[in-house]
Amino acid sequence: MSSLFSSLVCGLALVTCALSAAGARAPERPNLIYILCDDLGYGDVAYLNPQGKIPTPHIDRVGREGMVFTDAHSSSAVCTPSRYSLLTGRYNWRSRMKHGVLNGYSPRLIEPGRATVASFLRENGYATACFGKWHLGLNWTQNDGTAPGSSANPKKVDYTRPIEGGPTAVGFDTFFGISASLDMAPYIFIENDRATEIPTVEKEWFRKGPAGLNFEAIDVIPVVTAKAVEYIGARAPAAKQGQPFFLYLPLTSPHTPILPTAEWKGKSGLNAYADFVMQTDAVVGQVLAALDRHGLAENTLVIVTSDNGCSPSANYAELLARQHNPSHTFRGTKSDIWEGGHRVPYLVRWPARVKAGSISHQLTGLQDLFATCADMLGQTLPDTMAEDSVSQYPAFAGRTEQPLRDSLVHSAIFGALSLRSEQWKLIFAADSGGWSDPKPGSAAAALLPRVQLYDLSQDIGESRNLAAEHPEVVARLTQKMERIIADGRSTPGRPQPNTGDVTLYSTRTGQPAKTPPAQTAP
């Protein structure tokens, strides 16, 4: 018996040494809940902005009980492209969408055959569900024989037919929500691949379009929240038996139309947008309460973030007059290439692994979710997946202080790009890239240097363009960006094709720079 015991001990020791030598570790399989707010500004979260005036106790709780990333970014300053990157781990400007957003009748954006976080997790034993705003295109069937996948004519859509190319076609077992933004028709709920009712009337929330008789925009947040809470309860028994779930909860708030329910109307004392932020925060609270109630909190990774910065539609002037800045200390708003357009709140809670009250200054983007999940599960991704995703798993566990990323690319609504590398940010445009002044193509923008270079370690407000003073930095970052574009990836691996040509200096005017940026700086 003693000899057998000794042999087992020696055998285990050899295995342990071999695993240690290979740097191996046991994979993690937590439940994952990803709450994506819509147009929530960095400065709207009280935990991130002590000067803010909107109470957000539940989002704050995620920060207190987990980790806050101070340098997190959506890949784009608007919603559709950011959602593409989040789910695919690929920069949005590599897709067919080079600028703008989709509408409720646009065809599917995620390329057929392309893996998503949802499909990857499902292949690794996860149940997957999405409740809320999709906004990545759907292939509607028309009654004129037009093949699904074309841009649909709202008057010819056959709402009785299955909808192709949606969430259930890219890895989600379950979907309940709306096709695009809450101010975009069709105004109906979709369950899996079917409309829940046929549009028989027209309704309008900023945009007029086909609507279901029973659909009201103000009901969307309560309905999808209830679906999410119900799902957590339904999956709890299996989750406790080692069958985890991925719940993607892309909210429609606090995006326009700004429609807080009666319970929240007037609660902030600021304006309707602030009320809507408080209602959005309460959704987070309901999700956390469901995890507590079902005993799932300890091994559930909860991420709360936003698809871009706060929109000017939040009535910025009124909020600023009341000493609340949704963009915090950052320049610009939703749509812009400046930090206010794409620097977003990013809070992570996972009691089993993430130290409470911790802070990470790692540079990260929403597209990093894919590689993070793969790393967490001990999987190596092939070269054709998640070409721009970098694992943040080591940061979650507090196991590294070294930079996990050496660069990050941002994009604006009209196609402007910028490259962040260390403290430097090089913008390949003279203007805001979005709705703020100076606008792309404006007379004011025409008088400005062709590129903008900022040292964010000294100038987080992007107020002083250093391109003329540091032409060597402009040249180095330009070469780096050109390589990122040409390689079709920004991570190690075989080069991959972009979907269509990528123009480095594209803006709404569509005119490329005629000379290198370093020569155009004054």
N, C-alpha and C positions, 0 to 999 in steps of 0.2 A: 504493500500500500504506500509505504514511504517512497519507494522507488518510482511508482506511478505518479505520485504527487510531485516529486522532484522533476520528473520529465515534463509534466504539464506546466510547472512554473518556468522551466527553461524555455519551453516552446512559446509560452506567452511573452516571455522576455524578448525572445528573438523577433516575434511579430511586432511588439511594441517598438523595438529599436528600428526595425525596417520601416514602419510607418513614420516614425520620428525623422529618420534620415530622408524620407521622401517628402517631408513637410505635409503629410496627410493629416486630415482631421475628420471627425465624424460629421456627416452632413446634417444640416438643420432643416426641419420641416414645420415651421410655425404656420398658423393661419395668417393670411395677409389681407388686411383691409386698407384699400387705397381711396381716400376721400379727396376728390379733386374739386375744389371750389371754382366758381366761374367768375373771373374778374375781381377776386379778392386781393387787395393791395397788401404789400409787406407791412405798411404802417397801420393797417386796419386791425392787426392782431396786437392786443394789449401787451402780451408777454414779450413781443419784439419791439414795441414802441411805447416806452413809458410815458411819453407825452401825448399818446393817443387818447381819444375821448370816448371810444366805443368799448363797452365791457365785452370780453370774450372769454368767460371763465372756463369753458370746456376745452377750447383750443389751448388755452393757457395750461390747463391740466396736462395735456399731452406733452407740452414742453417741460413742465415741472417734473413729471414722472418719466421723462425720456430725454431725448436729445434735440437740440435746435441746431440747424445748419444756417449759418449767417450769410453764406455766399452761394445760394442755390438759385437756379435759373430755369425758366421754361425755355424751350428751344426757339420759340417764336414769341412775338409780342401780341399775337392773336391766337384764337382758340383752336381752329381745325388743325393747323400745322403742329401746334404743341401736342395735341392728342395723338397725332400720327407718330411723333417721335417717342412719346411716352410708351406707346404700346409696341412699337417696332424696334426701338433702340437705334433708330437711324435718323439722321438729320432730315427735317422736313423738306428742305430745299433740294434734296436728292430725289424726291418723288416728282410726280408730274406737276405738283402745285408749287410754283415759284413765287407766288404772291397771293394775297387775299385769303378768303375763306370760302367754304362750300355753303350751299343753301340746303333747304330741306328736301329738294328733289335732285340734288347732284348725285352722280354715280359714285360708286365705291372708290375710295382713295387708296386703301391698303391693297397692294398688288396681289393678285392671285398667287398662291404658293408661298407668300412671304410669312414667316413665322411671327407670332406676336407673343407677348408675355403670357397671355391667356392660353394660347395653344401649347406653349412650352410647359407651363405649369400643369395643364391637363395631361400632357404626355408623361408627366412625372407624378401622377396620382392625385392631383388636386381637383376638387369640384370647383367650377368657375361660374361666376354670375356677374352681371352688369345691370345696375338700376340707375336710370337717369338720362342725361343728355349724351347722345352718341356723336353726332356732328362729324362723322368720317365718311359720309356718303352711303347711299343705299341704291341697289339696282331695282327700281320699281318696274313692274310689268304694265305696259300700256295696252289699251284695247284696240289699237290700230296695227298691231302686229310688230311694232318696233321691238327689237331685241333688248332685254334688260341689260343695263350697263350704259345706255345712252342717257344724256341729260333728259329727264322726264318732263313732259308737258302736263302740268297739274290738271288740265281739263280732260286729259286722256288716260290718266292713271286708273288701272283696275284695282281698286282697293280690296277686292275679294280674293285676289291671288296672293300666293306667298311672295315675300320680299326677299330678293337674293342679295348676297354680299354684305349682310349686316353682321352684328355681333356674333350670332350663332354660326356664322360662316368663317369666323377668324379665331375660334377657340373658346367661346363662352357657351356653357351648357344652357344658361338661362339669361334672358334679357327682358326687361320691362322699362319702357321709357319713351322718349321722343326722338325724332329723327335728327334735329339740329338745335339751334338756339331757341329759347322760349318765345322769341319775337319773329320766328320763321315758320311759315306754313310747311306741311300740313299740321293743323292743330288737332292732333289725335294721339292717343297712346298706341304704342306697338308692343305686343307681347311675343317674344321670340321672333318669328318671321311673319307675323300677321297683324294687321290693323285691328284694334279692339272695337272700332265702329267705323262706319262709312261716313265720310264727310258729306253732309247734306245741307250745310249752311256756310256762310262766310263770316269770319270773325277777324278782329284786328287788334294786335298788340304791336304797335308801330308799323307793322306790315300786314296788309289784308291778304287773306287766303282761305282755301278750303278748310273747314273745321267740322269736328263732330259736334252734334247737338249738345252732348253732355260734357264736353271738354271745356274747362276753365283754367287759365294759366295759373291762377292763384292756388289751385289745388295740387300742382305738380310736386312741389317740395314735400308737403305732407304725405302724398301718395307714395313717392319713391322711398321716402324715409321709412314708412310703414313696411314696405316691401323688404327693405334691407334688414330691418329689425326682425321681421318674420323669418327671413332667410337664416340669420344667425341662430335663431332658436331651432329651426329645422335641422341645421347642420351640426348642432352642438353634440348630439350623441355620437355621430360618426367621427367628429373631430377629436373627441376624447378617446376614441379607439385608434387614433393614429391616421385618420383619413382627413387631411387638412383641406381648407377651402381658400379660394381667392375671391374676395368681394371687391369689385371696382364700382365705386359710387361717385360718378361724375355729376355733381349737383348743377342745377340751373341758376343758382343764386351765388352772389348778389348781382348778377347780370340783369340787364333790362329785359323785359319790363320789371320795374322795381315794385313788387307787389307783396309786401309783408301781410301776413294774415292778421285778423282782428286782434289776436292774442299779442302780437308784437307791434302793431301800429302805434307809433308815438312813444314806444318804450325808451328809445335812446335819448330823446330830448334834443336831437340834432336835426335829422331829416329822415325821409323814408329809406334812403340808402342805408343809413346807419341802423335803422330798425331791421332792415333785411339782413345786414351782417349779423345782428344779434340772433335772428331766426336761423341763419346758417350755422352759427356757433351752437345753437340748441340741437341741431341735427347731430353734430359731433357728440354732444352730451347723450343723446338717445342711443347712439351706437356704443359708446363706452358703457352706458348703463346695461345694455343688452349683454355685452361681454361679461360684465360683473355678475349679472343675474344668472348666466348659464355657466359660470365658472371657467371662462375661456380667456380671461385677461392675461394671465401669466405668459402663455405661449402664443399670443397673437401679436403680430407686427402691424401696428397702425401707423399709417403715414397720412398727414394732412398737409395739403399744399394747394396751389392755384395754377390755372393754365396760363396766366399772364398777369400783368399789373392791373391796377384799378382803371376803370374807364372814365373818361371825362363826363359820361352820362350820369355819374354819381353826384353831379352838381358840386364840382370841386370848389368853386368860388365860395359857396355857402359853407362847406366843410372847413375850408381854410380860414374863413372869417370867424369860425368858432374854434380855432386852434387845433383842428384835426387835419393831418396831412396823410392821405392814404398811401402816398409814395414815400413816406418817411423822409429821409434825407436825400433821396435819389431824384435825379432829373428825369422829367418826362412821365408819361402815362401809358396805358395800354396802346398798342400800335407802334410805339416809338422804338428806335434802336438804342436809346439811352437806358440806363439801369431801371428807371421807373417802369419801363415797358415790359421787362422780362425778369428782373430780380423778384423772387417770390418767397412767401413764407414756406418753410419746409420743416415740419416737426415730426419726430419719429418716437414712437413708444413701443417697447418690447421688454417688459419687466424681466423676462428670463435671461436677457442678454445685454440690453442697453442700460447703462447706469443712469439713474434718475438725476435730473438737473444738469446734465452734461451739455457741452457746447462744442460744435465742430466748425472750424473755419475752412474746411475742405471746399474747394471749388467743385460744384456738382450741378448736373442738369437732370431734368425729368427723364431723359432718355436713359439714364443710368440704372433705372429699375430693372431692366432686362438682365444685364450682366450681374447685378447685385443678386438677383434671384438664382441665377446659374451658379454663382460662387457659393451662395448659401446652401445649395443642394449638392455641392461638390461636383458640378457638371462643367465640362468644357464645351463651349459653343463652337460650331463650325464657322468657317470664314464668311459664309453667306448669311449669317444672322447677326443682328445687333451690331452693325459695323461701327457705330459711334457711341457705344455704351461701355462705361467703365464701372467696375464694381465698387460700391461704397460699403460693402460688407465689413471690411476691416475697420472703417470708421465707426460703424454701429457698435462694434465690440470694444472700441477704444484701443485698438492694438497697433495703431500707427499714427505718427505725427508727420510722416513724410507725405508730400503731395501725391494724391492718387491720380490726379489729372495734370497734364502739362499744358492743356489748352481747352477752350470751349468756344464754340461758334454760336453767335446769336443772329436772329433775323427779325426784320420788321415787316409790317403789313404790305408795303409796296415792293418788297424784295431786297432791301438793303441788308448787307451782311456786316458783321464785325467779328473780330477775333480777340479773345481774351487769352493772354499768356502771362503768368505770374501777375505782377501788378499792372501790366500794360493792357490797354484796350485800344485796338485800332479799328476805326469805323471806315468802311469803304464807301463813304457818302459824305457830302458836305452838309447835309440837313438832318432833320429829325428821323427821317425814314418813315414817318407816320403822320398823325393828325396834328401834332404840335408844330408851332412855328419855330424855325423856318421850315415850311412844308417842301416836300420834293417838287422840283419844277418851278418853285416860286422865284420871283425876282430877287428876294433877299438871299436865297440859297445860292443863286448864280454868282454872287459877290464873295462867297466864302471859299476857303481852300478845299481842294477836292477830297481830302481825307481828314479825319479827326483822330488824334492820338491823345489819350489821357493816362495819367499815372494815378490809378485808383487808390493807391496807398496814401497819396497826398491830397487827392482831389476827387473824393467820392461823388461830388456833385457835378462832375464833368464840366467844369466852368472854364478851364484853360487848355486850349488846343496846343499840344507840344510837338506837332508834326514838323514844324520848321526847325525846331531846336534839336530834334533827334531823328534825322533822316536815316541813320543807320538802324534804328529800331523799326521805323516804317518799312525799310527794305527787308529786314530779317523777317518780320511778321507777314509781310506780303508774300514772300517766298514760302513761308510755312503754310499760309492759307491756300496758295496755289497748289501745293502738294496735297493738302487735305482734299481739295476738290478733285484733282486729277486721279488720286488713288481710289476714290469712291469709298473711303473709310478714313477714320482718324485713329484707329486702334491697330495694333500689330496684326498682320495677316495678309493674305493674297489680295491684291487690288480687286475691286468690284465695280461694276458699271453704275453710273448715275442714270436715273430715268430722265432722259433729255439733257440738253446742254445747261450748264450752270454758268451764269455770267457774274463775275466777281463784283463788278461795279454797278449792278443793275439797280435801278430805282424806278419809280413810276414813269419817268421820262424815257426809260429804256435805252439811254445813251451810255455806252461804255466809255471809260476814261480813255483819252487819246494818247496820254503820256503816263509814265510811271508816277505813282503818288508822290514820291520824294521830290520829283521835279516840279510838281504843281504847287507845293506848299510855298507860301510867300517868304 
